[in-house]
């Protein structure tokens, strides 16, 4: 209960932090610590206070606001203060400073809080930027964002609930429709809308709507627009693939163009299938390629500097593929290569010119992707075959497969950082590039999933280029560390509930 002697509180405009439908929140001091005091309106039912107290008293988690004291007369709650205010306030700032990492962390902390509420059979029902409080903008902090205001949260049995609650413009269609049974999935819909706000730094899915109820109507009838982001990326991609041809015109003088030098490499049965620069500073001047089953290194004068035969592997698991042609190669201190129809990545030592390791991509897919761990290895051989390799210096090896998987492998351990499952029908080629304002990206050329026409027939298999942030492996590694830190904090807070 509240100790009035320890509370320094004045309901003055300069102390006002925010207004809501059921009360106002003020800055105050309690027990010598800055706090937020929520004062309920006189006409607010006692039921709302009880509901919020039920959540705050019995549930403790890093993503839920911590309750310090409560009073019935007057009806008020004393809670921890969020120094950075609400997410809504941050999104309204022109220079919000929302980095990609901070966006991910805020979304993660909100999702973690919802997961915890749902595991306790609670539907939140009022997820919006105004109800997400920020405690710091430092992305590596264990506590960045918390969910606040549990006045309309409700216990939900397996059958679901029926009452229409929440804020128009932020609630799921089944909630807005009214007189319809719904469950925790309604919060997931609201989280999707919140996620759009976060990733677009405050841009709503439908700009220009005057009344939130209009948004509800469109959501109920399934008329919300699709993916806006593809327009932006499409334009950027067009600028990259179709640049201004001024440079081309300046170099063209009307005469027949001829290469600096031409030389024959390979033959019809052993063609030169791929070329790559080395990421290693000691041999930056060399060009590496796959010619038949041989690894080829060309020196600065384009003479053959090194030729390594890769048919020498006698490993039983690999014998069916050791004689195949090399189709993709990437080089740093080691040589990484893929062979036709093979689901292995071969790693060769440049100095000893010997095979030193094999990475079994089918094994990794079965071990890391839950949807595939029950499949037989034989069934995954075809979709698991390696089609393209792309090396990210000192960080990760990107492996694209014929089944549309992206495997990001740690260069030091050769273990998966992350596996992106079935994002396209098949990967064809990958490369790093500088693309517009995105300084470093990985371009992945692939086949999109088949599209059906109105008559039900397959229209074709369109090609697509997807753009990936080159920092993705680093972000995933940091995210895993962050999650471990959060889990440890959540375990500590469980003890508070038990005590």
Residue, then its C-alpha position, 0 to 999 in steps of 0.5 A: x500500500x501507499x505510504x503518503x508520508x514518502x510521496x511528494x506529489x503535486x497535480x500541476x501542469x508542469x508535472x503532467x506526463x500524459x493523459x489517457x481515457x481513464x486518468x492522467x500520469x504525473x511526475x513525482x517523488x516516492x521514497x526519494x526516487x523519481x516515479x510516475x503517478x497514475x491518478x484515475x478519473x473520479x468516474x473510472x470504475x474500481x474494476x479498472x484499478x483492480x484489473x491493472x493491480x492484478x497484472x502489476x502485483x502478480x506478474x513481474x517481467x523486464x518488459x512490464x512496468x514495475x509497481x511501487x505502491x497503490x492507493x484506493x482513496x484517491x485511486x492511484x498507482x505509483x510506478x517506475x518512471x520511464x526517463x525517455x517517455x513514450x514510443x509515441x513521443x519518440x516517433x513524433x520527433x523529426x530526428x528520432x535517432x531510431x537506428x536499425x538495432x534500436x528498432x529491433x530491440x524495442x520490437x523484441x522487448x515489446x514482443x517479449x512482454x506480450x509473450x509473457x502476458x499470453x503465457x499467463x493467459x492475459x490479453x493486453x488489448x491496447x497495444x499502441x506506441x503511446x503505451x510503450x515506455x522507453x527507459x533508455x535509447x542505448x541498444x545494448x541495455x537489458x531494459x529499453x522498452x516496457x508495456x504500460x497501462x493494463x486497465x483493459x487487460x483481461x484474463x482469457x480462457x481457452x474459449x476466448x473473450x467477446x468484449x470490444x475494447x482497445x483503441x480504434x486504429x490499433x486493434x484487430x478486426x475481430x475486436x473492432x467488429x464487436x460481439x465476436x469471440x477472439x483470443x491472444x491473436x488479437x494482440x499479435x495483430x496490434x503488434x504488427x501495426x506497432x512494428x510497422x510504426x517502429x520500422x517506418x519511424x512513425x509512418x502509419x500504414x494509411x496516411x491521411x485518415x481523419x478518424x481512427x474508426x475509418x481504419x477499423x472499417x478498412x481492417x474489418x473488410x480486409x482492405x488494408x494495403x500491402x507491402x509499401x517497402x517494396x516500392x522504395x527498394x524497387x526504386x533503389x534497385x532500379x537506380x543500381x541496375x539501370x544507372x545513368x548512361x553518361x559514363x557509357x557515352x563518354x567511353x564510346x567513341x564510335x569504333x569497335x570496342x576490343x578487350x585489353x586481352x583475351x586468353x582461353x581457359x578450360x574447355x567444353x567439358x571443363x569450363x571456367x564457371x566462376x571468378x572471385x577476388x580474394x578478401x585476403x590482403x596478402x593476395x588482393x591482386x590475384x583472381x580466383x576461379x573454378x575451372x572444371x574441378x580445378x581451382x585456378x589462381x590468376x596473377x596480376x599479369x593474368x598468367x596462371x599462378x596456381x592450379x589445384x585439383x579438387x578430385x582428390x577427396x576420398x571421403x565416403x560422404x563426399x565421393x559422389x560430388x568430388x569429381x563435379x565441376x566447381x560452380x561457385x568460389x569465395x576466397x580469404x585465408x581459405x578457399x570456399x567452393x561449391x560443386x554442381x549438385x553438391x550439398x557440401x561446401x568444401x574448404x581448402x587450405x591455400x598453402x597445403x592445397x588440401x581439403x581441410x573441412x567439409x560443411x554439410x548444408x543438409x545436416x545444418x538445415x535438419x539441425x537448425x530449421x524445425x520445419x525440416x528436422x523430421x525430413x529424411x536426409x535424402x529428401x533434402x539433398x536436392x533443395x539443400x544443394x549449394x548454388x552460390x557463395x558470398x564471403x563477408x570479410x572476417x565475419x560470415x560466409x553466406x551460402x545460398x541453396x537450390x531450395x531457397x535457403x540462406x545459411x549465414x556461417x561464422x567464419x571462425x567456427x563454421x557454425x550457423x549464425x542464422x538460417x533464413x528458411x525458404x525465403x525464395x524458390x531458389x538462390x542463383x547468385x549472391x554478391x556484396x555491393x554499395x547501394x544508394x544510401x545503404x552503404x553495404x548490402x548483399x544482393x541475392x538473385x533468385x527465383x521467386x515462388x510460383x504465381x498462379x493466374x486467375x485461371x489457376x494456372x502457373x503464370x511463371x517463375x519470376x526472378x527477383x533480387x532481394x537486398x540484405x544488410x551486410x551487418x545481418x550476421x553481426x546483428x544476429x550474434x548481438x541479438x542472441x547475446x541480448x536475449x541471453x541477458x534478458x532471460x537471466x534478468x527475467x529469471x531474477x524477476x521471477x523470484x520477486x513473484x515467488x517471494 
